[in-house]
Amino acid sequence: MKHLILTLALLIPSSAMAATLSITIPDNQVNRVQDAFANEYGYQEQVLDENGDLVDNPVTKAQFTKSKVVSYIKNTVRSSEKSEAAKTAESNLTSVTLN
């Protein structure tokens, strides 16, 4: 079995703590998963180098897939925290009285 291992740093005020999230993808599904992420998020087998020459992408499909999963988690946390902050701000508003 292939493993995609993501390490997420959790910032906890009282201590520095890390959590590891491990996703097991069956061997016969690895290419399917990587191809799906490549297709959905625009992975390119070849990219332009600093000289404008077309070269093999130094980022593998596996690395690209992992980066997209990590980005999804980060974006989800940010979005949730933003929503919670907006709710808190809304609940702390006071009405304005004008004469």
A tleap script that builds the chain and sets N, CA, C and O, in Angstrom:
source leaprc.protein.ff14SB
mol = sequence {
  NMET LYS HIE LEU ILE LEU THR LEU ALA LEU
  LEU ILE PRO SER SER ALA MET ALA ALA THR
  LEU SER ILE THR ILE PRO ASP ASN GLN VAL
  ASN ARG VAL GLN ASP ALA PHE ALA ASN GLU
  TYR GLY TYR GLN GLU GLN VAL LEU ASP GLU
  ASN GLY ASP LEU VAL ASP ASN PRO VAL THR
  LYS ALA GLN PHE THR LYS SER LYS VAL VAL
  SER TYR ILE LYS ASN THR VAL ARG SER SER
  GLU LYS SER GLU ALA ALA LYS THR ALA GLU
  SER ASN LEU THR SER VAL THR LEU CASN
}
set mol.1.N position { 0.844 -1.182 0.000 }
set mol.1.CA position { 0.000 0.000 0.000 }
set mol.1.C position { 0.884 1.237 0.000 }
set mol.1.O position { 1.942 1.270 0.629 }
set mol.2.N position { 0.433 2.235 -0.707 }
set mol.2.CA position { 1.118 3.526 -0.735 }
set mol.2.C position { 0.529 4.402 0.364 }
set mol.2.O position { -0.646 4.278 0.709 }
set mol.3.N position { 1.341 5.270 0.896 }
set mol.3.CA position { 0.874 6.204 1.912 }
set mol.3.C position { 1.177 7.625 1.479 }
set mol.3.O position { 2.238 7.915 0.927 }
set mol.4.N position { 0.244 8.483 1.736 }
set mol.4.CA position { 0.454 9.914 1.575 }
set mol.4.C position { 0.444 10.458 2.988 }
set mol.4.O position { -0.591 10.428 3.654 }
set mol.5.N position { 1.580 10.955 3.458 }
set mol.5.CA position { 1.666 11.420 4.839 }
set mol.5.C position { 1.779 12.934 4.848 }
set mol.5.O position { 2.650 13.511 4.196 }
set mol.6.N position { 0.896 13.561 5.587 }
set mol.6.CA position { 0.880 15.008 5.727 }
set mol.6.C position { 1.189 15.352 7.170 }
set mol.6.O position { 0.627 14.748 8.084 }
set mol.7.N position { 2.057 16.294 7.386 }
set mol.7.CA position { 2.338 16.745 8.734 }
set mol.7.C position { 1.789 18.146 8.886 }
set mol.7.O position { 2.143 19.052 8.132 }
set mol.8.N position { 0.920 18.315 9.867 }
set mol.8.CA position { 0.301 19.603 10.126 }
set mol.8.C position { 0.781 20.118 11.474 }
set mol.8.O position { 0.693 19.406 12.474 }
set mol.9.N position { 1.274 21.311 11.514 }
set mol.9.CA position { 1.699 21.910 12.777 }
set mol.9.C position { 0.504 22.597 13.414 }
set mol.9.O position { -0.119 23.472 12.812 }
set mol.10.N position { 0.197 22.198 14.615 }
set mol.10.CA position { -0.897 22.820 15.356 }
set mol.10.C position { -0.288 23.788 16.352 }
set mol.10.O position { 0.566 23.405 17.151 }
set mol.11.N position { -0.718 25.025 16.310 }
set mol.11.CA position { -0.195 26.018 17.243 }
set mol.11.C position { -1.061 26.036 18.483 }
set mol.11.O position { -2.198 26.508 18.467 }
set mol.12.N position { -0.505 25.519 19.549 }
set mol.12.CA position { -1.216 25.475 20.822 }
set mol.12.C position { -0.426 26.355 21.795 }
set mol.12.O position { 0.767 26.133 22.003 }
set mol.13.N position { -1.088 27.351 22.390 }
set mol.13.CA position { -0.370 28.313 23.225 }
set mol.13.C position { 0.525 27.692 24.298 }
set mol.13.O position { 1.631 28.181 24.530 }
set mol.14.N position { 0.074 26.640 24.947 }
set mol.14.CA position { 0.834 26.090 26.067 }
set mol.14.C position { 2.004 25.216 25.634 }
set mol.14.O position { 2.906 24.963 26.432 }
set mol.15.N position { 2.008 24.750 24.388 }
set mol.15.CA position { 3.109 23.893 23.942 }
set mol.15.C position { 3.175 23.872 22.425 }
set mol.15.O position { 2.208 24.193 21.734 }
set mol.16.N position { 4.336 23.487 21.931 }
set mol.16.CA position { 4.473 23.290 20.486 }
set mol.16.C position { 4.156 21.830 20.222 }
set mol.16.O position { 4.835 20.939 20.733 }
set mol.17.N position { 3.124 21.585 19.425 }
set mol.17.CA position { 2.673 20.231 19.202 }
set mol.17.C position { 2.426 20.026 17.715 }
set mol.17.O position { 1.961 20.937 17.031 }
set mol.18.N position { 2.730 18.854 17.219 }
set mol.18.CA position { 2.470 18.533 15.815 }
set mol.18.C position { 1.581 17.303 15.747 }
set mol.18.O position { 1.657 16.418 16.600 }
set mol.19.N position { 0.754 17.258 14.744 }
set mol.19.CA position { -0.095 16.104 14.495 }
set mol.19.C position { 0.222 15.588 13.100 }
set mol.19.O position { 0.508 16.371 12.194 }
set mol.20.N position { 0.174 14.280 12.928 }
set mol.20.CA position { 0.411 13.693 11.625 }
set mol.20.C position { -0.866 13.043 11.130 }
set mol.20.O position { -1.490 12.248 11.832 }
set mol.21.N position { -1.240 13.390 9.922 }
set mol.21.CA position { -2.402 12.814 9.274 }
set mol.21.C position { -1.890 11.885 8.187 }
set mol.21.O position { -1.152 12.314 7.301 }
set mol.22.N position { -2.272 10.627 8.246 }
set mol.22.CA position { -1.818 9.653 7.264 }
set mol.22.C position { -3.015 9.137 6.483 }
set mol.22.O position { -4.006 8.692 7.062 }
set mol.23.N position { -2.911 9.200 5.169 }
set mol.23.CA position { -3.973 8.718 4.289 }
set mol.23.C position { -3.414 7.544 3.501 }
set mol.23.O position { -2.404 7.680 2.811 }
set mol.24.N position { -4.068 6.391 3.603 }
set mol.24.CA position { -3.630 5.210 2.872 }
set mol.24.C position { -4.427 5.090 1.584 }
set mol.24.O position { -5.658 5.056 1.593 }
set mol.25.N position { -3.702 5.027 0.481 }
set mol.25.CA position { -4.326 4.877 -0.835 }
set mol.25.C position { -3.871 3.525 -1.385 }
set mol.25.O position { -2.670 3.287 -1.513 }
set mol.26.N position { -4.812 2.640 -1.709 }
set mol.26.CA position { -4.428 1.337 -2.255 }
set mol.26.C position { -3.583 1.490 -3.519 }
set mol.26.O position { -3.791 2.412 -4.307 }
set mol.27.N position { -2.640 0.587 -3.698 }
set mol.27.CA position { -1.737 0.630 -4.851 }
set mol.27.C position { -2.482 0.835 -6.167 }
set mol.27.O position { -2.053 1.618 -7.016 }
set mol.28.N position { -3.586 0.137 -6.331 }
set mol.28.CA position { -4.296 0.209 -7.609 }
set mol.28.C position { -5.080 1.514 -7.782 }
set mol.28.O position { -5.717 1.709 -8.817 }
set mol.29.N position { -5.045 2.409 -6.791 }
set mol.29.CA position { -5.759 3.685 -6.871 }
set mol.29.C position { -4.826 4.901 -6.867 }
set mol.29.O position { -5.274 6.027 -7.086 }
set mol.30.N position { -3.540 4.678 -6.621 }
set mol.30.CA position { -2.599 5.798 -6.496 }
set mol.30.C position { -2.580 6.657 -7.754 }
set mol.30.O position { -2.724 7.876 -7.672 }
set mol.31.N position { -2.405 6.040 -8.907 }
set mol.31.CA position { -2.358 6.817 -10.156 }
set mol.31.C position { -3.668 7.537 -10.401 }
set mol.31.O position { -3.676 8.674 -10.874 }
set mol.32.N position { -4.776 6.885 -10.085 }
set mol.32.CA position { -6.096 7.506 -10.281 }
set mol.32.C position { -6.237 8.773 -9.441 }
set mol.32.O position { -6.706 9.801 -9.929 }
set mol.33.N position { -5.828 8.693 -8.176 }
set mol.33.CA position { -5.929 9.840 -7.267 }
set mol.33.C position { -5.003 10.961 -7.730 }
set mol.33.O position { -5.411 12.121 -7.805 }
set mol.34.N position { -3.761 10.611 -8.039 }
set mol.34.CA position { -2.810 11.632 -8.474 }
set mol.34.C position { -3.240 12.275 -9.788 }
set mol.34.O position { -3.107 13.487 -9.958 }
set mol.35.N position { -3.754 11.470 -10.722 }
set mol.35.CA position { -4.227 12.022 -11.992 }
set mol.35.C position { -5.421 12.954 -11.775 }
set mol.35.O position { -5.531 13.987 -12.434 }
set mol.36.N position { -6.308 12.592 -10.856 }
set mol.36.CA position { -7.475 13.435 -10.577 }
set mol.36.C position { -7.044 14.795 -10.036 }
set mol.36.O position { -7.550 15.825 -10.483 }
set mol.37.N position { -6.113 14.810 -9.077 }
set mol.37.CA position { -5.629 16.086 -8.538 }
set mol.37.C position { -4.887 16.875 -9.611 }
set mol.37.O position { -5.024 18.095 -9.693 }
set mol.38.N position { -4.099 16.180 -10.437 }
set mol.38.CA position { -3.367 16.850 -11.512 }
set mol.38.C position { -4.332 17.515 -12.484 }
set mol.38.O position { -4.125 18.657 -12.894 }
set mol.39.N position { -5.381 16.797 -12.848 }
set mol.39.CA position { -6.363 17.340 -13.789 }
set mol.39.C position { -7.167 18.481 -13.189 }
set mol.39.O position { -7.382 19.501 -13.844 }
set mol.40.N position { -7.604 18.322 -11.974 }
set mol.40.CA position { -8.465 19.330 -11.339 }
set mol.40.C position { -7.723 20.608 -10.976 }
set mol.40.O position { -8.307 21.691 -10.999 }
set mol.41.N position { -6.442 20.493 -10.642 }
set mol.41.CA position { -5.702 21.658 -10.153 }
set mol.41.C position { -4.602 22.135 -11.104 }
set mol.41.O position { -3.786 22.978 -10.731 }
set mol.42.N position { -4.572 21.603 -12.329 }
set mol.42.CA position { -3.692 22.161 -13.355 }
set mol.42.C position { -2.237 21.767 -13.304 }
set mol.42.O position { -1.373 22.557 -13.686 }
set mol.43.N position { -1.939 20.564 -12.842 }
set mol.43.CA position { -0.549 20.096 -12.864 }
set mol.43.C position { -0.069 19.986 -14.306 }
set mol.43.O position { -0.819 19.568 -15.188 }
set mol.44.N position { 1.179 20.361 -14.538 }
set mol.44.CA position { 1.779 20.249 -15.865 }
set mol.44.C position { 3.011 19.366 -15.791 }
set mol.44.O position { 3.880 19.561 -14.942 }
set mol.45.N position { 3.076 18.392 -16.691 }
set mol.45.CA position { 4.222 17.470 -16.739 }
set mol.45.C position { 5.515 18.223 -17.058 }
set mol.45.O position { 6.592 17.868 -16.580 }
set mol.46.N position { 5.386 19.260 -17.868 }
set mol.46.CA position { 6.543 20.072 -18.221 }
set mol.46.C position { 6.238 21.542 -17.936 }
set mol.46.O position { 5.103 22.001 -18.070 }
set mol.47.N position { 7.282 22.259 -17.541 }
set mol.47.CA position { 7.160 23.678 -17.207 }
set mol.47.C position { 8.335 24.429 -17.824 }
set mol.47.O position { 9.327 23.831 -18.240 }
set mol.48.N position { 8.202 25.739 -17.872 }
set mol.48.CA position { 9.300 26.553 -18.380 }
set mol.48.C position { 10.315 26.804 -17.268 }
set mol.48.O position { 9.947 27.121 -16.137 }
set mol.49.N position { 11.604 26.657 -17.605 }
set mol.49.CA position { 12.644 26.983 -16.629 }
set mol.49.C position { 12.979 28.467 -16.702 }
set mol.49.O position { 12.332 29.221 -17.429 }
set mol.50.N position { 13.988 28.882 -15.949 }
set mol.50.CA position { 14.339 30.301 -15.886 }
set mol.50.C position { 14.831 30.849 -17.218 }
set mol.50.O position { 14.851 32.064 -17.417 }
set mol.51.N position { 15.234 29.956 -18.144 }
set mol.51.CA position { 15.688 30.390 -19.466 }
set mol.51.C position { 14.575 30.342 -20.511 }
set mol.51.O position { 14.800 30.639 -21.684 }
set mol.52.N position { 13.372 29.964 -20.072 }
set mol.52.CA position { 12.256 29.867 -20.997 }
set mol.52.C position { 12.209 28.548 -21.758 }
set mol.52.O position { 11.446 28.399 -22.713 }
set mol.53.N position { 13.039 27.582 -21.324 }
set mol.53.CA position { 13.052 26.268 -21.974 }
set mol.53.C position { 12.056 25.344 -21.290 }
set mol.53.O position { 11.865 25.413 -20.075 }
set mol.54.N position { 11.424 24.480 -22.073 }
set mol.54.CA position { 10.473 23.513 -21.547 }
set mol.54.C position { 11.246 22.342 -20.947 }
set mol.54.O position { 12.028 21.688 -21.636 }
set mol.55.N position { 11.021 22.081 -19.653 }
set mol.55.CA position { 11.714 21.005 -18.938 }
set mol.55.C position { 10.696 20.183 -18.147 }
set mol.55.O position { 9.570 20.624 -17.919 }
set mol.56.N position { 11.102 18.997 -17.737 }
set mol.56.CA position { 10.241 18.178 -16.884 }
set mol.56.C position { 9.975 18.922 -15.581 }
set mol.56.O position { 10.878 19.538 -15.015 }
set mol.57.N position { 8.752 18.862 -15.117 }
set mol.57.CA position { 8.363 19.530 -13.875 }
set mol.57.C position { 9.150 18.925 -12.714 }
set mol.57.O position { 9.102 17.710 -12.519 }
set mol.58.N position { 9.875 19.737 -11.936 }
set mol.58.CA position { 10.622 19.195 -10.798 }
set mol.58.C position { 9.702 18.737 -9.655 }
set mol.58.O position { 10.136 18.022 -8.751 }
set mol.59.N position { 8.445 19.150 -9.704 }
set mol.59.CA position { 7.464 18.731 -8.700 }
set mol.59.C position { 6.732 17.508 -9.248 }
set mol.59.O position { 6.111 17.578 -10.309 }
set mol.60.N position { 6.804 16.396 -8.531 }
set mol.60.CA position { 6.135 15.179 -8.978 }
set mol.60.C position { 4.626 15.290 -8.753 }
set mol.60.O position { 4.162 16.158 -8.013 }
set mol.61.N position { 3.873 14.407 -9.396 }
set mol.61.CA position { 2.428 14.390 -9.177 }
set mol.61.C position { 2.115 14.090 -7.714 }
set mol.61.O position { 1.164 14.638 -7.155 }
set mol.62.N position { 2.909 13.228 -7.098 }
set mol.62.CA position { 2.691 12.900 -5.676 }
set mol.62.C position { 2.892 14.141 -4.811 }
set mol.62.O position { 2.083 14.403 -3.921 }
set mol.63.N position { 3.946 14.906 -5.051 }
set mol.63.CA position { 4.206 16.133 -4.292 }
set mol.63.C position { 3.109 17.158 -4.545 }
set mol.63.O position { 2.660 17.833 -3.619 }
set mol.64.N position { 2.682 17.273 -5.783 }
set mol.64.CA position { 1.624 18.206 -6.159 }
set mol.64.C position { 0.327 17.852 -5.442 }
set mol.64.O position { -0.346 18.724 -4.893 }
set mol.65.N position { -0.022 16.551 -5.449 }
set mol.65.CA position { -1.236 16.085 -4.781 }
set mol.65.C position { -1.184 16.400 -3.299 }
set mol.65.O position { -2.153 16.910 -2.737 }
set mol.66.N position { -0.063 16.103 -2.662 }
set mol.66.CA position { 0.091 16.380 -1.233 }
set mol.66.C position { -0.065 17.876 -0.957 }
set mol.66.O position { -0.716 18.263 0.013 }
set mol.67.N position { 0.527 18.715 -1.803 }
set mol.67.CA position { 0.438 20.165 -1.577 }
set mol.67.C position { -1.003 20.645 -1.688 }
set mol.67.O position { -1.407 21.553 -0.961 }
set mol.68.N position { -1.777 20.055 -2.579 }
set mol.68.CA position { -3.174 20.463 -2.733 }
set mol.68.C position { -4.022 20.015 -1.546 }
set mol.68.O position { -4.931 20.734 -1.130 }
set mol.69.N position { -3.737 18.845 -1.003 }
set mol.69.CA position { -4.456 18.388 0.195 }
set mol.69.C position { -4.129 19.299 1.372 }
set mol.69.O position { -5.023 19.680 2.128 }
set mol.70.N position { -2.861 19.649 1.533 }
set mol.70.CA position { -2.446 20.550 2.615 }
set mol.70.C position { -3.109 21.917 2.432 }
set mol.70.O position { -3.598 22.499 3.401 }
set mol.71.N position { -3.131 22.432 1.205 }
set mol.71.CA position { -3.782 23.723 0.940 }
set mol.71.C position { -5.259 23.685 1.277 }
set mol.71.O position { -5.797 24.641 1.834 }
set mol.72.N position { -5.921 22.580 0.942 }
set mol.72.CA position { -7.348 22.438 1.255 }
set mol.72.C position { -7.576 22.524 2.763 }
set mol.72.O position { -8.489 23.213 3.220 }
set mol.73.N position { -6.751 21.831 3.527 }
set mol.73.CA position { -6.896 21.855 4.988 }
set mol.73.C position { -6.666 23.267 5.520 }
set mol.73.O position { -7.448 23.756 6.335 }
set mol.74.N position { -5.611 23.919 5.070 }
set mol.74.CA position { -5.317 25.284 5.528 }
set mol.74.C position { -6.445 26.247 5.173 }
set mol.74.O position { -6.863 27.055 6.002 }
set mol.75.N position { -6.941 26.159 3.930 }
set mol.75.CA position { -8.019 27.045 3.503 }
set mol.75.C position { -9.304 26.804 4.278 }
set mol.75.O position { -10.042 27.744 4.572 }
set mol.76.N position { -9.573 25.547 4.609 }
set mol.76.CA position { -10.760 25.215 5.393 }
set mol.76.C position { -10.662 25.808 6.792 }
set mol.76.O position { -11.640 26.353 7.304 }
set mol.77.N position { -9.500 25.708 7.408 }
set mol.77.CA position { -9.302 26.273 8.747 }
set mol.77.C position { -9.453 27.791 8.703 }
set mol.77.O position { -10.134 28.373 9.547 }
set mol.78.N position { -8.819 28.435 7.719 }
set mol.78.CA position { -8.927 29.899 7.585 }
set mol.78.C position { -10.374 30.333 7.387 }
set mol.78.O position { -10.833 31.288 8.014 }
set mol.79.N position { -11.077 29.643 6.529 }
set mol.79.CA position { -12.466 29.985 6.239 }
set mol.79.C position { -13.331 29.838 7.482 }
set mol.79.O position { -14.168 30.694 7.769 }
set mol.80.N position { -13.128 28.763 8.208 }
set mol.80.CA position { -13.893 28.532 9.436 }
set mol.80.C position { -13.596 29.611 10.473 }
set mol.80.O position { -14.510 30.149 11.098 }
set mol.81.N position { -12.320 29.923 10.650 }
set mol.81.CA position { -11.946 30.945 11.629 }
set mol.81.C position { -12.483 32.320 11.229 }
set mol.81.O position { -12.891 33.103 12.087 }
set mol.82.N position { -12.483 32.605 9.954 }
set mol.82.CA position { -13.019 33.877 9.473 }
set mol.82.C position { -14.520 33.955 9.753 }
set mol.82.O position { -15.020 34.989 10.194 }
set mol.83.N position { -15.230 32.866 9.495 }
set mol.83.CA position { -16.673 32.836 9.767 }
set mol.83.C position { -16.966 33.016 11.244 }
set mol.83.O position { -17.880 33.749 11.622 }
set mol.84.N position { -16.186 32.341 12.078 }
set mol.84.CA position { -16.381 32.455 13.531 }
set mol.84.C position { -16.076 33.874 14.004 }
set mol.84.O position { -16.789 34.408 14.854 }
set mol.85.N position { -15.029 34.485 13.463 }
set mol.85.CA position { -14.683 35.855 13.841 }
set mol.85.C position { -15.798 36.822 13.431 }
set mol.85.O position { -16.127 37.747 14.173 }
set mol.86.N position { -16.374 36.603 12.256 }
set mol.86.CA position { -17.473 37.459 11.796 }
set mol.86.C position { -18.687 37.303 12.704 }
set mol.86.O position { -19.348 38.289 13.031 }
set mol.87.N position { -18.984 36.076 13.110 }
set mol.87.CA position { -20.112 35.841 14.018 }
set mol.87.C position { -19.883 36.537 15.358 }
set mol.87.O position { -20.795 37.148 15.915 }
set mol.88.N position { -18.657 36.436 15.866 }
set mol.88.CA position { -18.321 37.081 17.135 }
set mol.88.C position { -18.443 38.594 17.012 }
set mol.88.O position { -19.013 39.245 17.888 }
set mol.89.N position { -17.916 39.150 15.944 }
set mol.89.CA position { -17.994 40.595 15.727 }
set mol.89.C position { -19.443 41.035 15.624 }
set mol.89.O position { -19.822 42.056 16.198 }
set mol.90.N position { -20.251 40.286 14.908 }
set mol.90.CA position { -21.667 40.622 14.739 }
set mol.90.C position { -22.391 40.608 16.085 }
set mol.90.O position { -23.218 41.477 16.361 }
set mol.91.N position { -22.078 39.629 16.909 }
set mol.91.CA position { -22.769 39.530 18.201 }
set mol.91.C position { -22.329 40.623 19.175 }
set mol.91.O position { -23.034 40.915 20.141 }
set mol.92.N position { -21.173 41.223 18.925 }
set mol.92.CA position { -20.673 42.282 19.809 }
set mol.92.C position { -21.063 43.689 19.365 }
set mol.92.O position { -20.742 44.668 20.039 }
set mol.93.N position { -21.750 43.788 18.238 }
set mol.93.CA position { -22.165 45.109 17.760 }
set mol.93.C position { -23.280 45.666 18.642 }
set mol.93.O position { -24.142 44.932 19.126 }
set mol.94.N position { -23.239 46.955 18.832 }
set mol.94.CA position { -24.332 47.613 19.553 }
set mol.94.C position { -25.055 48.535 18.584 }
set mol.94.O position { -24.478 49.011 17.607 }
set mol.95.N position { -26.288 48.771 18.865 }
set mol.95.CA position { -27.050 49.622 17.950 }
set mol.95.C position { -26.616 51.084 18.099 }
set mol.95.O position { -26.116 51.508 19.141 }
set mol.96.N position { -26.820 51.806 17.053 }
set mol.96.CA position { -26.474 53.231 17.042 }
set mol.96.C position { -27.783 54.003 17.129 }
set mol.96.O position { -28.711 53.782 16.351 }
set mol.97.N position { -27.832 54.912 18.095 }
set mol.97.CA position { -29.024 55.742 18.261 }
set mol.97.C position { -28.724 57.128 17.714 }
set mol.97.O position { -27.761 57.773 18.128 }
set mol.98.N position { -29.547 57.578 16.788 }
set mol.98.CA position { -29.384 58.916 16.212 }
set mol.98.C position { -30.617 59.734 16.525 }
set mol.98.O position { -31.737 59.227 16.477 }
set mol.99.N position { -30.412 60.990 16.843 }
set mol.99.CA position { -31.528 61.893 17.140 }
set mol.99.C position { -31.726 62.867 16.023 }
set mol.99.O position { -32.621 63.709 16.089 }
savepdb mol mol.pdb
quit
